[in-house]
Amino acid sequence: MASKDKQTGCWIAQWYEVDAYGKKKHRKKRGFKTMREAKQFEAAQCLKTEGDMDMFLEDFVEQYFEDKKNELKQRSIQNKRYMINQHILPYFGKLRMNEISPLQITKWQNEMYTKGFSESYLRMIQNQLTALFTHATTIYDLKSNPIKKVKRMGKNCTRELNFWTIDEYDQFIATIEPNTKYYVIFETLFWTGMRIGELLALTKNDIDFVNNKIKISKTYYRSKGEDIITPPKTEQSNRIIDIPNFLKTEIEDWSNSLYGIPDNARIFQIVAKAVENKLKRNIVKAKVKEIRETAQNHFRQWAVLFKYYEQRSSVCDILFYSLLCIELINSCCFISISRF
């Protein structure tokens, strides 16, 4: 069905697709330099439309992301695409899905081990290939899943986490001027355990200054110079956090200092990398032990609660202490300074 565009001299690929309602639709793509390129593209599109696993893996990758576009967040898609483009397509891109063998995967794994990657990163790369073949098997009826016949590459490393004591946190926060942006950021992260992206998405509308509560319903990150706000990491991350009076006052004072800012605008106009860099600089300045960004999931701990209980004596603050203890007993999900 490939035809030549008389005006441009380029070739046009043409094919039919069946939509979700069973209707056949005619598709075109222009700009191919040769008839061969146009026909190759047509063949690939036909295989996609039919779900035929005789397609090349590089074509299936596009079909995979098309199928997952409403399931995966944009940031997840970017991360997955990067690993697939860097470590999978150079080896399997031009191979057909139904022809990739366990032996080829084993050789690929051996090649990956020579790259000097960490065990945890190797496991993440492996997970991308596993996801592709699992999708091909469950959705497109790939008869044999070669990934199931080989040993998984890498390990899910559980490295030892470094904790700060309350004295170390006091030593750290003392290096930051009170009532400044970074002071309020680290105080909020420390006492609430919310993720850094959740904090950077906060607006005045999210904070109940009367009842001392913060609503977590979104997360922020920057990608390619664009500010992006999405729902939180998981459904369970949508929550209401109780905060003590002193923290409410710190956040309220900071918010009130932002003259003219709309109630639906972010109160911390900064990116996560800047917070991370500030954290590292002041760790050195405070002369406290370094905490890995990924280990900060457990930055706040029981010592904080005991110190807090010693220092706060109002009825409201003691109630907050009790509720926080219950929260920690029930779940350890939100006891981090941040999750970069």
N, C-alpha and C positions, 0 to 999 in steps of 0.2 A: 504493500500500500504506500510505500515511500514515493514521494513525488518531488519534482524540482520546482523551486520558486523562480519564475522567469525574471522577476524584477531584481532579485538579489543574487541569483545563481546558486544559492544554497539549497540543501535538501530538507524536506519536511517529513517528519515521522508521523504516522497516523495509526490509531488503534481504537478499540472499543473497550469501555469499562462498564461494569454492571454496578449500580449504586445500591444503597441499603434497601431500596424499595423494589429492586429487581428490574429497574429500567436501564436499558442499554444507552450509553452516552458516547458520542464520538469525541475523541481527544486528538490534539495536534501539538507538536513541538517543532519549532523552526530552528534554523541556524546550523544545520549539519553540513560540513564541508564536502562529504562524500556520501554516495548512496549506501555504501557499506555501513557507515556509522549510523545512518538513519535506520537501516533495517535491524542492526544490532540493538538499537534502543527500542524499536518496536517489539522485538522478540522478548526483551527483558520485561517490558511493560505487560505483555501478554501473559508471561509466566507469573508475574505479580498478581494480575487480575484473576488468574485461574488458581492461584495458590500452589503452583507447581514447584516442588522442591528441586527441580532441575535448574533453578536460577542460581546465579552467582551469589556468594555470601555478601559481597558489597551491595548488591541490589536488595537482598533480604534485610540488610541493616536498615535501609530506608523504609522498607515495609514495616519493620519492627517498631521504629519510632513513629511511624504514621498510626499504627495500631495503639501505641501507648501514649499518644499526645494528650489525652484527657486524664491519664493516670499518673504520669510523671510530671514533677515540677520542672520548670525551665532550668533551674540550677542543676538538678539531677541529670537532665538531658545533656547539658553542656559537659558535665563531668564524665558521663558514660561515653559520649561521643569522643571526647579527648582520648580516653583509654583505648577505645575501639580503633580509632584512626591511627594512633601511635603504635599499638602493640598487636592488633589482630588483623586489620586489613592488609598490612604489608605481607603477611604470611598466607592468609586464607581468602583475601578479597576476590581473586580471580578463580577460585575453586568453587565448584557447584556444591550446594548444600547436601545433596544426597550422595556425594562422592567423597566427602571428607571422612577420613578413617581415624580410628583410635591411634594408629601408628603415627599419623601425621600430627596429631595433637600432642602425642608424647614427645616427638622431635621438637615441636614448638615450645613445649614446656622446658625441655633441656636447654634450648636457646635462650629462653627468658631467664633461666637460672644463671647464665653467664653475664647478665647485664648489671649485676650488683645491686638489684632492688632488694628492699627489705621483705621479710616473709609476709608481712601484712599487706604490702603493696602487690606482691605476687598473687595473693589470694583475691585481692580486688580485681586484678586483671582477669584471673580465672573466672571470677563471678560474671564478668561481662560475656564471655564466650558461653558459659553455662546458661545464662539468661536467653541468649539467642537460640540455642538448640532446644531449650525447654519450650520456648514459644513456638518454634517450628514443629515440635512434636505434638504439643497439646492443641494448637490452633490449626496447623496446616498438615497434620497427619504425616509428618516425617516418619518413615517406617522404623528407622533405627537411629537412636541417639548415641553418637560415638562418645560423647562426653561422660556418659555413665560407665563406660568401660575402662576409664583411666583414673588413676589416683589424682585427687585434687592437689593443685599446686599451691604452695605457700601455707601459711598458718594464720589463724586469727590470734594475734599476739595480745596477751593480757600483761602489759608491762606494769611494774610497780608504780603506784601513784605517789607523788610527793604532796604532803599536806602542809598547810600553814596552821600554826597555832594562833589563838586569838592575839597573843603578844606579838607575833610576827605580822599579823594583819594590822594591828595598831601601829607597828613600826613602819609598815608600808604606807598606810594612809596618812601618816604624819608628814610624809614627804610631799604631799599635795595640798595646795592652799584650800582651806575650807570654803564652801559655798561657790566654788568654781565648777565649771562643766564636768571636768574629769573627777572631781571629788564626789559630786552627786552621782555620776555614772557608776563609780566603783562602790559607793555606799549602797546603791540600789541593787547592783549585781550581787553584792555580798549578802545583803539581808533578805533578798527575795529568792535568789537562786535561779532567776530567769535567764534564758539564753541571751547572748549579745544581740542577735538579730531581733529578738522580741523587744528588748529594751530600746533599740534604735528605731523601732516602729511606733513607739508610744507617742500619743498625742494627749492634749489636755482632756479630750473627751473620754479617754480610757481610764482616767483617774478620778475616783470618788473621794474628794478631800473631806467630805463630811463623815463618811463611814470608814475611812482609812482602807480603801480597797483599790486594787489595780486589776483591770480586765485585760487578759492576754487573748488576742484574737487574730494576730497577724505577725509577720516577721519581715525584716528589711535586709536587703543586700544590694550591692552595686555590681553590675555586670556590663562590661564594655562601655563604661562611662554613663550608664543609665541606672537611675534609681528604680528598684523593683520591690514591690510589697506584695507578699503572697500570704495565704493562710499558714498557720504554724506547721512545724515539722510533722506532727501527728494529730489525729483527732483529739486525743487525750490532752494535748497541749493547750487546747482552748479551756481557760480556767480563770478563776477569780483568786487573786492573792491578797491576803490580809497583810497590812503593813503597820509597824509601830508608829506612835505619834511623832517621834523625833525624825523618822525617815519621811513621813508625810510632810512635815514642816520643811525639810530640806528640799524635797521635790517641788513643793508649792512655791517656796521662795525663788527657786531657779526658774520655774515656769512664769512667775510674775515679773521676772527680770527681762523676759523676752517681749518687749513692748511691740504691740501691733501684730503679733503672730496669731493667725486664725486658730480656733480650737481644734481643727482637724489637721493641723500641720505638725510634723514631727518636732518634739521638744529638744531632741539631741541631733542637730544637723551635722552629722559626722559619719564616717564609715568605720566598719569593724577593724580594718587594718590599722587605723590611727589609734584606736583604743588598745589594740594588741601591742603596738610600738610603745605607747605610753606606759603600759604595764611593764614591758621589758626594761625600759629606761629606769623606771622608779624602783624596780626590784634591785637593780644594781646600786642605785642611790641609797636605798634603805638597808642594803647589805643583808637581805634575806634570801633564802634559797629559791632557786628558779623553779617555777611550776610550768610544765609543758602545757601548751594551749589545749591539747586534747585531754590533758589530765585535770583540767580545771572543772570537770564535771562534778568533782567532789571537793571543791574548795572550801565551802562552808561546812562545819561539822559540829559535833555536840559541844565542844569547848565554847563555841560561840554562844550557844544557848545558856550555858551556865554563867558565862561572863555577863551576858545580857540580863539574866535574871538578877544577878548581883547589883547591876547598875540601874535597873529600871524598877520602880516600886509603885507606880500608879496602878489602879485597878485595871484600866484598859491595857496597859503594857503587860501586866501579869497574865491577863486573858490571852493576849497575843502569844506570849511565851508558851502557854498551855496548848493553844491550837497548833503552834509550830511543832511542838513535841509530838502531837498526834500525827501531824503530816509526815514527820520523819519516820515515825514508827510504821505507818502504813505504806510509805513509798519513799524511795531514795532518788526519784527522778529529778527533783528540782532543788538539789542542794549544792548547786554549782555557782561559782562566780560568773562563769560564762561558758558558752560552747562555741568556740570560734570555728 
